Amino acid sequence: MRSTTAASLAREERSSRSHGVARLGPHRSPRGKGALDTDGTPVAESGLSVATLRRQPDHSWKTVLDNPFGARLMP
């Protein structure tokens, strides 16, 4: 197993730039919340949030698309 260091990530980034690799990345995350209805009965809601991120010139990531109901898109 190879160790990941800041230097190796920087080399990988330079290499991907020279090969024209897209700067988009998928992100998915489970989500959930709970509440009480008017009768005091617990109500739970959960799902899967799916987002597409774009790498910025400063190497941070920003959300391009966000779908909080992404589970409907997943088979």
HELIX and SHEET records of a PDB file:
HELIX    1   1 ALA A    6  SER A   18  1                                  13    
HELIX    2   2 GLY A   70  ARG A   72  5                                   3    
SHEET    1   A 3 LEU A  24  LEU A  36  0                                        
SHEET    2   A 3 PRO A  42  ARG A  55 -1                                        
SHEET    3   A 3 TRP A  61  ASN A  67 -1                                        
END                                                                             
